[in-house]
Amino acid sequence: MLINFTDATTGNSVAVNPQHVVCVFTNKDEKTGLTVTVINVLNGNIAVTEEYTEVVGQIQSELR
């Protein structure tokens, strides 16, 4: 199952396969100065607007 998040750069929806997530962390966006949640997958990173705890919670719930 895919989980939908909001891309921090474009504001568009992005679907992530939770089975391909390597790690999740926060980072300060250099352009806006805001903190974003970054989802690291096998082939790159996706910065999203959702809070870290929300992202981790949704990923964990799908993997159970």
C-alpha positions in Angstrom: 0.0 0.0 0.0 1.2 3.5 -0.7 1.1 6.4 1.8 0.3 9.9 0.5 2.3 12.9 1.8 2.7 16.5 0.6 5.9 17.4 -1.2 7.6 20.3 0.6 8.9 21.9 -2.6 5.9 21.7 -4.9 3.0 21.2 -2.6 1.9 18.3 -4.7 0.9 14.9 -3.4 3.5 12.2 -3.4 2.9 8.5 -2.7 5.5 6.5 -0.9 5.8 2.7 -0.6 6.6 2.2 3.1 8.5 -1.0 2.3 11.2 1.0 0.5 11.8 3.6 3.3 15.3 3.5 4.6 15.1 6.3 7.3 13.1 9.4 8.2 14.7 12.6 9.6 14.2 16.3 9.9 16.1 19.0 8.1 16.0 22.8 7.8 15.0 23.9 4.3 17.6 26.4 3.2 15.2 28.4 0.9 12.4 28.9 3.4 14.1 28.4 6.8 11.4 25.9 7.8 12.0 22.5 9.1 10.8 19.7 6.9 10.6 15.9 7.3 12.7 14.0 4.9 11.9 10.4 3.8 14.9 8.6 2.5 14.0 5.8 0.1 16.2 3.4 -1.9 16.7 5.9 -4.7 16.7 9.3 -3.1 15.1 11.7 -0.6 11.6 13.2 -0.4 11.0 16.3 1.7 7.4 16.5 3.0 5.4 19.0 4.9 4.0 16.6 7.5 5.4 16.4 11.0 8.1 13.8 11.8 5.9 11.9 14.2 3.0 11.7 11.8 5.3 10.4 9.0 6.9 7.8 11.2 3.5 6.8 12.6 1.9 6.3 9.2 4.9 4.3 8.0 4.9 2.0 11.1 1.2 1.4 10.9 1.5 0.2 7.3 4.4 -2.1 8.0 2.5 -4.0 10.8 
